[in-house]
Amino acid sequence: MSDNNIFSKAPNIMHTEPAIECNFEEFKKVVESRRSVRHYTQEPIPDEVVQECLRLGLLAPNSSNLQPWEFYWVRSEDKLKKLKAFCLNQPAARTAPTLIACVARPDLWKRGQRINQEYFANRHDTPKSVHAYYNKLVPFVYGNGPLHILAPFKTLAVVMLGLFRVIPRGPFGRSGNLLWATKTTALACENLMLAFRAAGYDSCPMEGFDEVRVKDLLDLPSEAAVTMIISAGKRSPQGVYSERIRGAQDMFIKKV
């Protein structure tokens, strides 16, 4: 069993997973036809479709596989009505049969740590470097102590070490962990929206909402943050407000 540095060498784990054959043209159809739909018909999305799209959302890549996310599929009619109001009653929310609040949970990094620890504990071929990563490095990076008191000291230590070696520069502290969890949650949000499109439905990621009231509605702690609220349903003829507007690719794609 090899004890490699997990950052510089691939762990010697006996697992193979060949890439399956995919249809690129069909994938392009999904991506190119995904639009932010702001008006839906009243046709509901079958529960089993929503459930499967959420499952596919959870397959998104995420940092250290800690999965610092939660997705609140609002089923209660009373809460759904309130959530639409908290989304400013914008058409994308008001007309949607399905609303899902996508929540970043940097405070739950220990939950993800346990998932990985329990998985690797049951494998005889797990390198020591993997155990060390989840048992030692993850707590150092994501744990900040009570009231994040350790964050300034960790930041200073990394700055000093960074003078002499290449080293990850975070995330540290409440804002760093929140950014980390938000980036990861956004990856899952894109999976979710593409899944809806592939299933024949549409969606709209909304940032226009009253987060304080949404968090109260969902009984979320202060450390949680609502990354976005995704509405979903069947687009109406008036669902897409305009053609897709994008700048020239060379404005955004830089070859260096």
Protein Blocks (a to p, Z undefined) as FASTA:
>chain_A
ZZddfklpccddddddddddddfklmmmmmmmpccdfbdcfbdcdfklmmmmmmmmmmpc
cehhlopacddddfblklmmmmmmmnoopaklmmpcbdcdddddfklmmmmmmmmmmmmm
mpcklcfklmmmmmmmmmmmmpgbjhhlmmmmmmmmmmmmmmmoccdebdedjklmmmmm
mmmmmmmmmmmmmmmmmnopacdddfbdcfklmmmmnopafkbccfbacddddddfklpm
bdcddddfklmmccZZ
